[in-house]
Amino acid sequence: MGRHNAFTFPYTFFRERAAAVIPQLMNVGFTGINLALNYHASRDFLLRQGPALEYLADGFHYYKPDLSHYPSGAITPDPSDCLIDNQMLDEVLAAASTKNFEINAWAVFMHNSAIGFRYPEATVTNCLGNHFLSELCPSSPMVAGYITGLTSDLCSRGITSLAIESLHFHGAHHGEHHERFFLEMGEITAFLLSLCFCQWCISNYSGDGKSLQVHVAKLLEPFLTHGDPWLTLPLTKENLGEIGGRELLAYLDSREATVAKRYQEVSAIAKGNNVQTKFVDQAPLISGSLTTPTNKSWQVGINNSIIDRTIDIYEPLIYRESAEEVGEVGAHYRESVTSPITAILRPTYPDNRSEATLIDKVAALRSAGISDVDFYLLDVMRPRDVEWIKRAITS
């Protein structure tokens, strides 16, 4: 049947004791949970213990951090962005330890406006000098220290795996509660507008980063004054090279190397604590219809050939409506990477509307050679959805 974890908010365990919840999940067929211990802002209609509209604080740590894990000069969690104790986490770990039930830490690394507003110098900064305050820059030494501190702290607590989300760059349209770009822009313009030129990204580049920053700003002038000259042109490295030159492509290689280094550091810490690393791959979300999503990974600074050698498990978000699409994406991953793969499905709207479809999706993944399937997100599921999962993974 494979391994099956539920992505889970701490709210499940705020309202019901872990000793009661975990046997319920095991009865469904779940073998563990990916518990959000560091998460971004959201407004969620949660159903697990009664309907409730919850507002999650950005960059919040759902435990009490141990700051001794953070190196000198690192950004550290602010006390206002943390729980005051470890009661919830300790109870979950204790209840799981007697049941052979996995507790994996699910952490969102670079999408963190709580830190971004406190340390704007550590955020993605575009060619115009605009700070994307919800996006930490992985090139920043202060951010690198936060990454290693967060990893070391979480991996010291007895977890099985670390589910790594958002350890990369992001696009222009990512991150805030109400995005307002009242300017029509295509993929290329959006990419150039969000490309980071902070001092650390520039210093990591072997060429003249300052000149490249000026060059990219000039490329955007027609968009800012009249209209997008590349509105319908696809975002490819070939097209970027024609527009921005070889220097721009070399700059992209530099940021891929930086992201890869962060993953290597995280992986080394996890391995030292006997913790597996899971790469929560958001590439399928870059284009919701593409069945070869790893071809887009470079857009967020991910070099799959390096990441594949670095982490233990690929965990792509295969959010597609049909079982055929799910199977095609699953087969693409099985052909593209050598790491073990765990697929992530949403059994709920907007991806899924029937039990039969969910059963077919799980079957399609198995046919593609993927038997481990995780499900997002337990806290928002109806009891019906949970029953669908049970039937899908036991069919």
BAMI-530325 format. One record per residue (C-alpha): residue number from 1; residue in three letters; x, y, z. Coordinates in nm, 3 decimals, m for minus. Layout:
<atoms>
+-----+--------+---------+---------+---------+
| num | residu |      px |      py |      pz |
+-----+--------+---------+---------+---------+
| NUM |    ALA |       X |       Y |       Z |
...
+-----+--------+---------+---------+---------+
</atoms>
This chain:
<atoms>
+-----+--------+---------+---------+---------+
| num | residu |      px |      py |      pz |
+-----+--------+---------+---------+---------+
|   1 |    MET |   0.000 |   0.000 |   0.000 |
|   2 |    GLY |   0.293 |   0.236 |   0.051 |
|   3 |    ARG |   0.342 |   0.516 |   0.302 |
|   4 |    HIS |   0.069 |   0.778 |   0.339 |
|   5 |    ASN |   0.103 |   1.094 |   0.545 |
|   6 |    ALA |  m0.147 |   1.372 |   0.602 |
|   7 |    PHE |  m0.031 |   1.732 |   0.582 |
|   8 |    THR |  m0.162 |   1.876 |   0.907 |
|   9 |    PHE |  m0.186 |   2.210 |   1.086 |
|  10 |    PRO |  m0.126 |   2.220 |   1.462 |
|  11 |    TYR |  m0.490 |   2.327 |   1.504 |
|  12 |    THR |  m0.590 |   1.961 |   1.488 |
|  13 |    PHE |  m0.397 |   1.902 |   1.810 |
|  14 |    PHE |  m0.502 |   2.227 |   1.976 |
|  15 |    ARG |  m0.859 |   2.100 |   1.984 |
|  16 |    GLU |  m0.812 |   1.727 |   2.040 |
|  17 |    ARG |  m0.536 |   1.536 |   2.215 |
|  18 |    ALA |  m0.282 |   1.360 |   1.998 |
|  19 |    ALA |  m0.345 |   1.033 |   2.178 |
|  20 |    ALA |  m0.698 |   1.037 |   2.037 |
|  21 |    VAL |  m0.622 |   1.176 |   1.691 |
|  22 |    ILE |  m0.339 |   0.944 |   1.588 |
|  23 |    PRO |  m0.537 |   0.617 |   1.625 |
|  24 |    GLN |  m0.813 |   0.776 |   1.414 |
|  25 |    LEU |  m0.564 |   0.856 |   1.140 |
|  26 |    MET |  m0.412 |   0.509 |   1.154 |
|  27 |    ASN |  m0.758 |   0.360 |   1.107 |
|  28 |    VAL |  m0.785 |   0.554 |   0.781 |
|  29 |    GLY |  m0.455 |   0.408 |   0.663 |
|  30 |    PHE |  m0.226 |   0.702 |   0.735 |
|  31 |    THR |   0.126 |   0.606 |   0.839 |
|  32 |    GLY |   0.220 |   0.952 |   0.964 |
|  33 |    ILE |   0.170 |   1.326 |   0.938 |
|  34 |    ASN |   0.362 |   1.621 |   0.800 |
|  35 |    LEU |   0.301 |   1.866 |   1.083 |
|  36 |    ALA |   0.331 |   2.238 |   1.004 |
|  37 |    LEU |   0.584 |   2.367 |   1.255 |
|  38 |    ASN |   0.684 |   2.678 |   1.060 |
|  39 |    TYR |   0.418 |   2.823 |   0.833 |
|  40 |    HIS |   0.310 |   3.133 |   0.642 |
|  41 |    ALA |   0.006 |   3.358 |   0.675 |
|  42 |    SER |  m0.325 |   3.227 |   0.550 |
|  43 |    ARG |  m0.697 |   3.238 |   0.614 |
|  44 |    ASP |  m0.838 |   2.888 |   0.631 |
|  45 |    PHE |  m1.183 |   2.742 |   0.680 |
|  46 |    LEU |  m1.097 |   2.447 |   0.902 |
|  47 |    LEU |  m1.338 |   2.159 |   0.959 |
|  48 |    ARG |  m1.164 |   1.884 |   1.152 |
|  49 |    GLN |  m1.306 |   1.974 |   1.496 |
|  50 |    GLY |  m1.592 |   2.193 |   1.388 |
|  51 |    PRO |  m1.609 |   2.475 |   1.131 |
|  52 |    ALA |  m1.376 |   2.763 |   1.217 |
|  53 |    LEU |  m1.227 |   3.045 |   1.014 |
|  54 |    GLU |  m0.867 |   3.065 |   1.132 |
|  55 |    TYR |  m0.610 |   3.333 |   1.054 |
|  56 |    LEU |  m0.259 |   3.191 |   1.059 |
|  57 |    ALA |   0.017 |   3.437 |   1.141 |
|  58 |    ASP |   0.299 |   3.468 |   0.891 |
|  59 |    GLY |   0.629 |   3.299 |   0.964 |
|  60 |    PHE |   0.496 |   3.145 |   1.283 |
|  61 |    HIS |   0.684 |   2.871 |   1.469 |
|  62 |    TYR |   0.438 |   2.629 |   1.631 |
|  63 |    TYR |   0.677 |   2.533 |   1.909 |
|  64 |    LYS |   0.926 |   2.708 |   2.138 |
|  65 |    PRO |   1.253 |   2.746 |   1.944 |
|  66 |    ASP |   1.585 |   2.651 |   2.098 |
|  67 |    LEU |   1.804 |   2.942 |   1.992 |
|  68 |    SER |   2.123 |   2.755 |   2.076 |
|  69 |    HIS |   2.089 |   2.587 |   1.736 |
|  70 |    TYR |   2.128 |   2.917 |   1.551 |
|  71 |    PRO |   2.479 |   3.029 |   1.452 |
|  72 |    SER |   2.620 |   3.371 |   1.530 |
|  73 |    GLY |   2.484 |   3.639 |   1.298 |
|  74 |    ALA |   2.177 |   3.438 |   1.202 |
|  75 |    ILE |   1.825 |   3.574 |   1.203 |
|  76 |    THR |   1.642 |   3.409 |   1.492 |
|  77 |    PRO |   1.268 |   3.367 |   1.549 |
|  78 |    ASP |   1.110 |   3.656 |   1.736 |
|  79 |    PRO |   0.928 |   3.547 |   2.056 |
|  80 |    SER |   0.607 |   3.698 |   1.917 |
|  81 |    ASP |   0.626 |   3.452 |   1.627 |
|  82 |    CYS |   0.642 |   3.136 |   1.839 |
|  83 |    LEU |   0.439 |   2.930 |   2.083 |
|  84 |    ILE |   0.533 |   2.986 |   2.445 |
|  85 |    ASP |   0.598 |   2.615 |   2.509 |
|  86 |    ASN |   0.635 |   2.276 |   2.342 |
|  87 |    GLN |   0.329 |   2.109 |   2.492 |
|  88 |    MET |   0.154 |   2.043 |   2.159 |
|  89 |    LEU |   0.464 |   1.910 |   1.983 |
|  90 |    ASP |   0.577 |   1.700 |   2.279 |
|  91 |    GLU |   0.234 |   1.538 |   2.310 |
|  92 |    VAL |   0.224 |   1.457 |   1.939 |
|  93 |    LEU |   0.571 |   1.302 |   1.944 |
|  94 |    ALA |   0.495 |   1.104 |   2.259 |
|  95 |    ALA |   0.167 |   0.967 |   2.123 |
|  96 |    ALA |   0.328 |   0.871 |   1.792 |
|  97 |    SER |   0.625 |   0.696 |   1.953 |
|  98 |    THR |   0.407 |   0.413 |   2.085 |
|  99 |    LYS |   0.229 |   0.359 |   1.751 |
| 100 |    ASN |   0.509 |   0.339 |   1.488 |
| 101 |    PHE |   0.355 |   0.655 |   1.343 |
| 102 |    GLU |   0.576 |   0.906 |   1.161 |
| 103 |    ILE |   0.589 |   1.269 |   1.273 |
| 104 |    ASN |   0.754 |   1.480 |   1.006 |
| 105 |    ALA |   0.826 |   1.848 |   1.050 |
| 106 |    TRP |   0.678 |   2.055 |   0.768 |
| 107 |    ALA |   0.859 |   2.388 |   0.737 |
| 108 |    VAL |   0.818 |   2.684 |   0.501 |
| 109 |    PHE |   1.162 |   2.841 |   0.473 |
| 110 |    MET |   1.181 |   3.149 |   0.247 |
| 111 |    HIS |   0.819 |   3.269 |   0.243 |
| 112 |    ASN |   0.822 |   3.467 |   0.568 |
| 113 |    SER |   0.708 |   3.830 |   0.590 |
| 114 |    ALA |   0.736 |   3.827 |   0.971 |
| 115 |    ILE |   1.113 |   3.814 |   0.925 |
| 116 |    GLY |   1.103 |   4.015 |   0.603 |
| 117 |    PHE |   0.947 |   4.321 |   0.766 |
| 118 |    ARG |   1.200 |   4.307 |   1.050 |
| 119 |    TYR |   1.497 |   4.252 |   0.819 |
| 120 |    PRO |   1.419 |   4.404 |   0.478 |
| 121 |    GLU |   1.789 |   4.385 |   0.387 |
| 122 |    ALA |   1.751 |   4.005 |   0.394 |
| 123 |    THR |   1.467 |   3.994 |   0.141 |
| 124 |    VAL |   1.458 |   3.955 |  m0.236 |
| 125 |    THR |   1.537 |   4.295 |  m0.388 |
| 126 |    ASN |   1.468 |   4.350 |  m0.756 |
| 127 |    CYS |   1.655 |   4.556 |  m1.016 |
| 128 |    LEU |   1.452 |   4.865 |  m0.921 |
| 129 |    GLY |   1.546 |   4.838 |  m0.553 |
| 130 |    ASN |   1.200 |   4.714 |  m0.449 |
| 131 |    HIS |   1.196 |   4.472 |  m0.154 |
| 132 |    PHE |   0.971 |   4.166 |  m0.171 |
| 133 |    LEU |   0.919 |   4.157 |   0.204 |
| 134 |    SER |   0.743 |   3.821 |   0.203 |
| 135 |    GLU |   1.038 |   3.653 |   0.031 |
| 136 |    LEU |   1.364 |   3.593 |   0.215 |
| 137 |    CYS |   1.669 |   3.571 |  m0.009 |
| 138 |    PRO |   1.866 |   3.245 |   0.028 |
| 139 |    SER |   2.185 |   3.431 |  m0.069 |
| 140 |    SER |   2.180 |   3.640 |   0.251 |
| 141 |    PRO |   2.423 |   3.511 |   0.520 |
| 142 |    MET |   2.169 |   3.607 |   0.788 |
| 143 |    VAL |   1.905 |   3.399 |   0.609 |
| 144 |    ALA |   2.148 |   3.111 |   0.557 |
| 145 |    GLY |   2.202 |   3.111 |   0.933 |
| 146 |    TYR |   1.826 |   3.108 |   0.991 |
| 147 |    ILE |   1.792 |   2.811 |   0.754 |
| 148 |    THR |   2.057 |   2.605 |   0.933 |
| 149 |    GLY |   1.928 |   2.705 |   1.276 |
| 150 |    LEU |   1.568 |   2.617 |   1.192 |
| 151 |    THR |   1.680 |   2.285 |   1.043 |
| 152 |    SER |   1.903 |   2.193 |   1.336 |
| 153 |    ASP |   1.634 |   2.283 |   1.589 |
| 154 |    LEU |   1.358 |   2.084 |   1.419 |
| 155 |    CYS |   1.578 |   1.782 |   1.348 |
| 156 |    SER |   1.684 |   1.762 |   1.713 |
| 157 |    ARG |   1.330 |   1.695 |   1.835 |
| 158 |    GLY |   1.279 |   1.332 |   1.735 |
| 159 |    ILE |   1.108 |   1.375 |   1.398 |
| 160 |    THR |   1.133 |   1.119 |   1.118 |
| 161 |    SER |   1.162 |   1.354 |   0.821 |
| 162 |    LEU |   1.186 |   1.722 |   0.739 |
| 163 |    ALA |   0.942 |   1.831 |   0.466 |
| 164 |    ILE |   1.116 |   2.129 |   0.304 |
| 165 |    GLU |   0.886 |   2.380 |   0.140 |
| 166 |    SER |   0.976 |   2.713 |  m0.020 |
| 167 |    LEU |   1.354 |   2.684 |   0.001 |
| 168 |    HIS |   1.404 |   2.868 |  m0.328 |
| 169 |    PHE |   1.320 |   3.195 |  m0.502 |
| 170 |    HIS |   0.963 |   3.298 |  m0.587 |
| 171 |    GLY |   0.780 |   3.488 |  m0.857 |
| 172 |    ALA |   0.646 |   3.843 |  m0.861 |
| 173 |    HIS |   0.289 |   3.733 |  m0.792 |
| 174 |    HIS |   0.362 |   3.530 |  m0.480 |
| 175 |    GLY |   0.320 |   3.607 |  m0.119 |
| 176 |    GLU |   0.082 |   3.879 |  m0.003 |
| 177 |    HIS |  m0.281 |   3.887 |   0.104 |
| 178 |    HIS |  m0.408 |   4.115 |  m0.175 |
| 179 |    GLU |  m0.180 |   4.131 |  m0.476 |
| 180 |    ARG |  m0.226 |   4.450 |  m0.681 |
| 181 |    PHE |  m0.037 |   4.467 |  m1.008 |
| 182 |    PHE |  m0.271 |   4.675 |  m1.222 |
| 183 |    LEU |  m0.031 |   4.625 |  m1.511 |
| 184 |    GLU |  m0.076 |   4.348 |  m1.763 |
| 185 |    MET |   0.245 |   4.149 |  m1.773 |
| 186 |    GLY |   0.363 |   3.829 |  m1.935 |
| 187 |    GLU |   0.580 |   3.557 |  m1.789 |
| 188 |    ILE |   0.911 |   3.712 |  m1.891 |
| 189 |    THR |   0.835 |   4.054 |  m1.745 |
| 190 |    ALA |   0.709 |   3.902 |  m1.420 |
| 191 |    PHE |   1.029 |   3.700 |  m1.395 |
| 192 |    LEU |   1.258 |   3.996 |  m1.458 |
| 193 |    LEU |   1.059 |   4.209 |  m1.214 |
| 194 |    SER |   1.115 |   3.957 |  m0.933 |
| 195 |    LEU |   1.477 |   3.863 |  m1.010 |
| 196 |    CYS |   1.684 |   3.936 |  m0.701 |
| 197 |    PHE |   1.974 |   4.182 |  m0.717 |
| 198 |    CYS |   2.045 |   4.213 |  m0.345 |
| 199 |    GLN |   2.407 |   4.267 |  m0.247 |
| 200 |    TRP |   2.452 |   3.898 |  m0.173 |
| 201 |    CYS |   2.313 |   3.772 |  m0.503 |
| 202 |    ILE |   2.538 |   4.021 |  m0.681 |
| 203 |    SER |   2.843 |   3.917 |  m0.479 |
| 204 |    ASN |   2.779 |   3.547 |  m0.555 |
| 205 |    TYR |   2.785 |   3.621 |  m0.928 |
| 206 |    SER |   3.127 |   3.600 |  m1.095 |
| 207 |    GLY |   3.041 |   3.871 |  m1.350 |
| 208 |    ASP |   2.949 |   4.239 |  m1.317 |
| 209 |    GLY |   2.624 |   4.210 |  m1.122 |
| 210 |    LYS |   2.576 |   4.585 |  m1.086 |
| 211 |    SER |   2.589 |   4.637 |  m1.461 |
| 212 |    LEU |   2.348 |   4.349 |  m1.511 |
| 213 |    GLN |   2.108 |   4.507 |  m1.262 |
| 214 |    VAL |   2.112 |   4.831 |  m1.460 |
| 215 |    HIS |   2.066 |   4.635 |  m1.783 |
| 216 |    VAL |   1.759 |   4.449 |  m1.650 |
| 217 |    ALA |   1.609 |   4.775 |  m1.521 |
| 218 |    LYS |   1.646 |   4.923 |  m1.870 |
| 219 |    LEU |   1.482 |   4.618 |  m2.022 |
| 220 |    LEU |   1.177 |   4.685 |  m1.803 |
| 221 |    GLU |   1.141 |   5.051 |  m1.901 |
| 222 |    PRO |   0.899 |   4.988 |  m2.193 |
| 223 |    PHE |   0.677 |   4.786 |  m1.961 |
| 224 |    LEU |   0.677 |   5.063 |  m1.699 |
| 225 |    THR |   0.605 |   5.344 |  m1.947 |
| 226 |    HIS |   0.390 |   5.193 |  m2.219 |
| 227 |    GLY |   0.321 |   4.820 |  m2.224 |
| 228 |    ASP |   0.474 |   4.475 |  m2.199 |
| 229 |    PRO |   0.677 |   4.402 |  m2.515 |
| 230 |    TRP |   0.689 |   4.029 |  m2.433 |
| 231 |    LEU |   0.328 |   3.980 |  m2.325 |
| 232 |    THR |   0.273 |   3.651 |  m2.507 |
| 233 |    LEU |   0.634 |   3.531 |  m2.531 |
| 234 |    PRO |   0.692 |   3.212 |  m2.328 |
| 235 |    LEU |   0.939 |   3.225 |  m2.041 |
| 236 |    THR |   1.227 |   3.004 |  m2.151 |
| 237 |    LYS |   1.600 |   3.030 |  m2.100 |
| 238 |    GLU |   1.639 |   3.064 |  m2.475 |
| 239 |    ASN |   1.407 |   3.366 |  m2.486 |
| 240 |    LEU |   1.571 |   3.521 |  m2.179 |
| 241 |    GLY |   1.911 |   3.479 |  m2.342 |
| 242 |    GLU |   1.796 |   3.658 |  m2.655 |
| 243 |    ILE |   1.646 |   3.942 |  m2.451 |
| 244 |    GLY |   1.903 |   3.977 |  m2.172 |
| 245 |    GLY |   2.218 |   3.817 |  m2.310 |
| 246 |    ARG |   2.451 |   3.545 |  m2.187 |
| 247 |    GLU |   2.529 |   3.739 |  m1.869 |
| 248 |    LEU |   2.168 |   3.702 |  m1.758 |
| 249 |    LEU |   2.178 |   3.325 |  m1.806 |
| 250 |    ALA |   2.505 |   3.305 |  m1.613 |
| 251 |    TYR |   2.337 |   3.501 |  m1.331 |
| 252 |    LEU |   2.062 |   3.239 |  m1.319 |
| 253 |    ASP |   2.325 |   2.966 |  m1.289 |
| 254 |    SER |   2.472 |   3.154 |  m0.993 |
| 255 |    ARG |   2.145 |   3.162 |  m0.804 |
| 256 |    GLU |   2.085 |   2.792 |  m0.876 |
| 257 |    ALA |   2.422 |   2.721 |  m0.715 |
| 258 |    THR |   2.321 |   2.925 |  m0.410 |
| 259 |    VAL |   1.992 |   2.739 |  m0.365 |
| 260 |    ALA |   2.169 |   2.406 |  m0.410 |
| 261 |    LYS |   2.420 |   2.502 |  m0.139 |
| 262 |    ARG |   2.136 |   2.574 |   0.104 |
| 263 |    TYR |   1.988 |   2.229 |   0.035 |
| 264 |    GLN |   2.326 |   2.068 |   0.086 |
| 265 |    GLU |   2.361 |   2.240 |   0.423 |
| 266 |    VAL |   2.011 |   2.136 |   0.530 |
| 267 |    SER |   2.070 |   1.778 |   0.415 |
| 268 |    ALA |   2.397 |   1.750 |   0.606 |
| 269 |    ILE |   2.231 |   1.869 |   0.928 |
| 270 |    ALA |   1.938 |   1.631 |   0.883 |
| 271 |    LYS |   2.160 |   1.332 |   0.812 |
| 272 |    GLY |   2.360 |   1.412 |   1.126 |
| 273 |    ASN |   2.036 |   1.375 |   1.321 |
| 274 |    ASN |   1.918 |   1.061 |   1.135 |
| 275 |    VAL |   1.637 |   1.260 |   0.977 |
| 276 |    GLN |   1.528 |   1.221 |   0.616 |
| 277 |    THR |   1.484 |   1.523 |   0.389 |
| 278 |    LYS |   1.177 |   1.561 |   0.169 |
| 279 |    PHE |   1.177 |   1.820 |  m0.107 |
| 280 |    VAL |   0.821 |   1.954 |  m0.132 |
| 281 |    ASP |   0.844 |   2.039 |  m0.501 |
| 282 |    GLN |   0.619 |   2.323 |  m0.613 |
| 283 |    ALA |   0.723 |   2.302 |  m0.981 |
| 284 |    PRO |   0.382 |   2.155 |  m1.082 |
| 285 |    LEU |   0.223 |   2.479 |  m0.958 |
| 286 |    ILE |   0.432 |   2.701 |  m1.187 |
| 287 |    SER |   0.214 |   2.585 |  m1.473 |
| 288 |    GLY |  m0.107 |   2.414 |  m1.369 |
| 289 |    SER |  m0.148 |   2.232 |  m1.698 |
| 290 |    LEU |   0.208 |   2.125 |  m1.776 |
| 291 |    THR |   0.276 |   1.752 |  m1.746 |
| 292 |    THR |   0.656 |   1.802 |  m1.748 |
| 293 |    PRO |   0.691 |   2.046 |  m1.456 |
| 294 |    THR |   1.059 |   1.991 |  m1.377 |
| 295 |    ASN |   1.133 |   2.176 |  m1.701 |
| 296 |    LYS |   1.018 |   2.490 |  m1.516 |
| 297 |    SER |   1.216 |   2.436 |  m1.194 |
| 298 |    TRP |   1.494 |   2.677 |  m1.298 |
| 299 |    GLN |   1.245 |   2.964 |  m1.273 |
| 300 |    VAL |   1.263 |   2.943 |  m0.892 |
| 301 |    GLY |   1.634 |   2.860 |  m0.879 |
| 302 |    ILE |   1.606 |   2.481 |  m0.853 |
| 303 |    ASN |   1.860 |   2.269 |  m1.040 |
| 304 |    ASN |   1.707 |   1.923 |  m1.025 |
| 305 |    SER |   2.028 |   1.743 |  m1.117 |
| 306 |    ILE |   2.185 |   1.875 |  m0.794 |
| 307 |    ILE |   1.880 |   1.863 |  m0.568 |
| 308 |    ASP |   1.813 |   1.502 |  m0.674 |
| 309 |    ARG |   2.156 |   1.403 |  m0.544 |
| 310 |    THR |   2.115 |   1.601 |  m0.224 |
| 311 |    ILE |   1.776 |   1.519 |  m0.071 |
| 312 |    ASP |   1.628 |   1.181 |   0.022 |
| 313 |    ILE |   1.275 |   1.204 |  m0.122 |
| 314 |    TYR |   1.109 |   1.412 |  m0.393 |
| 315 |    GLU |   0.757 |   1.513 |  m0.294 |
| 316 |    PRO |   0.587 |   1.698 |  m0.583 |
| 317 |    LEU |   0.252 |   1.873 |  m0.544 |
| 318 |    ILE |   0.061 |   1.690 |  m0.817 |
| 319 |    TYR |  m0.247 |   1.912 |  m0.813 |
| 320 |    ARG |  m0.430 |   1.806 |  m1.129 |
| 321 |    GLU |  m0.799 |   1.744 |  m1.195 |
| 322 |    SER |  m0.788 |   1.420 |  m1.392 |
| 323 |    ALA |  m0.632 |   1.086 |  m1.310 |
| 324 |    GLU |  m0.471 |   1.087 |  m1.654 |
| 325 |    GLU |  m0.288 |   1.413 |  m1.580 |
| 326 |    VAL |  m0.181 |   1.286 |  m1.237 |
| 327 |    GLY |  m0.041 |   0.972 |  m1.397 |
| 328 |    GLU |   0.144 |   1.170 |  m1.664 |
| 329 |    VAL |   0.304 |   1.403 |  m1.408 |
| 330 |    GLY |   0.392 |   1.107 |  m1.187 |
| 331 |    ALA |   0.555 |   0.927 |  m1.480 |
| 332 |    HIS |   0.747 |   1.244 |  m1.567 |
| 333 |    TYR |   0.894 |   1.258 |  m1.217 |
| 334 |    ARG |   0.975 |   0.888 |  m1.219 |
| 335 |    GLU |   1.169 |   0.940 |  m1.544 |
| 336 |    SER |   1.331 |   1.270 |  m1.438 |
| 337 |    VAL |   1.473 |   1.198 |  m1.091 |
| 338 |    THR |   1.644 |   0.903 |  m0.926 |
| 339 |    SER |   1.526 |   0.979 |  m0.571 |
| 340 |    PRO |   1.230 |   0.796 |  m0.417 |
| 341 |    ILE |   0.908 |   0.986 |  m0.488 |
| 342 |    THR |   0.609 |   1.061 |  m0.270 |
| 343 |    ALA |   0.323 |   1.228 |  m0.456 |
| 344 |    ILE |   0.103 |   1.490 |  m0.289 |
| 345 |    LEU |  m0.265 |   1.493 |  m0.382 |
| 346 |    ARG |  m0.556 |   1.712 |  m0.276 |
| 347 |    PRO |  m0.865 |   1.494 |  m0.224 |
| 348 |    THR |  m1.077 |   1.808 |  m0.208 |
| 349 |    TYR |  m1.195 |   2.091 |  m0.432 |
| 350 |    PRO |  m1.065 |   2.221 |  m0.670 |
| 351 |    ASP |  m0.872 |   1.907 |  m0.769 |
| 352 |    ASN |  m1.116 |   1.635 |  m0.676 |
| 353 |    ARG |  m1.492 |   1.598 |  m0.682 |
| 354 |    SER |  m1.556 |   1.227 |  m0.643 |
| 355 |    GLU |  m1.435 |   0.915 |  m0.467 |
| 356 |    ALA |  m1.391 |   0.737 |  m0.800 |
| 357 |    THR |  m1.158 |   1.007 |  m0.932 |
| 358 |    LEU |  m0.939 |   0.992 |  m0.621 |
| 359 |    ILE |  m0.919 |   0.614 |  m0.645 |
| 360 |    ASP |  m0.819 |   0.647 |  m1.010 |
| 361 |    LYS |  m0.552 |   0.906 |  m0.926 |
| 362 |    VAL |  m0.388 |   0.682 |  m0.667 |
| 363 |    ALA |  m0.406 |   0.391 |  m0.912 |
| 364 |    ALA |  m0.248 |   0.606 |  m1.186 |
| 365 |    LEU |   0.041 |   0.694 |  m0.957 |
| 366 |    ARG |   0.095 |   0.330 |  m0.871 |
| 367 |    SER |   0.102 |   0.248 |  m1.242 |
| 368 |    ALA |   0.370 |   0.516 |  m1.278 |
| 369 |    GLY |   0.578 |   0.344 |  m1.010 |
| 370 |    ILE |   0.478 |   0.571 |  m0.717 |
| 371 |    SER |   0.315 |   0.392 |  m0.424 |
| 372 |    ASP |   0.374 |   0.654 |  m0.154 |
| 373 |    VAL |   0.106 |   0.924 |  m0.161 |
| 374 |    ASP |   0.052 |   1.205 |   0.091 |
| 375 |    PHE |  m0.267 |   1.409 |   0.120 |
| 376 |    TYR |  m0.314 |   1.784 |   0.171 |
| 377 |    LEU |  m0.470 |   1.918 |   0.402 |
| 378 |    LEU |  m0.625 |   1.720 |   0.691 |
| 379 |    ASP |  m0.766 |   2.021 |   0.875 |
| 380 |    VAL |  m0.988 |   2.131 |   0.583 |
| 381 |    MET |  m1.124 |   1.789 |   0.490 |
| 382 |    ARG |  m1.484 |   1.680 |   0.535 |
| 383 |    PRO |  m1.537 |   1.336 |   0.693 |
| 384 |    ARG |  m1.638 |   1.229 |   0.342 |
| 385 |    ASP |  m1.297 |   1.327 |   0.206 |
| 386 |    VAL |  m1.122 |   1.119 |   0.471 |
| 387 |    GLU |  m1.335 |   0.818 |   0.378 |
| 388 |    TRP |  m1.243 |   0.869 |   0.013 |
| 389 |    ILE |  m0.875 |   0.861 |   0.108 |
| 390 |    LYS |  m0.925 |   0.539 |   0.304 |
| 391 |    ARG |  m1.087 |   0.369 |   0.007 |
| 392 |    ALA |  m0.831 |   0.507 |  m0.240 |
| 393 |    ILE |  m0.527 |   0.381 |  m0.051 |
| 394 |    THR |  m0.681 |   0.042 |   0.031 |
| 395 |    SER |  m0.822 |  m0.026 |  m0.318 |
+-----+--------+---------+---------+---------+
</atoms>
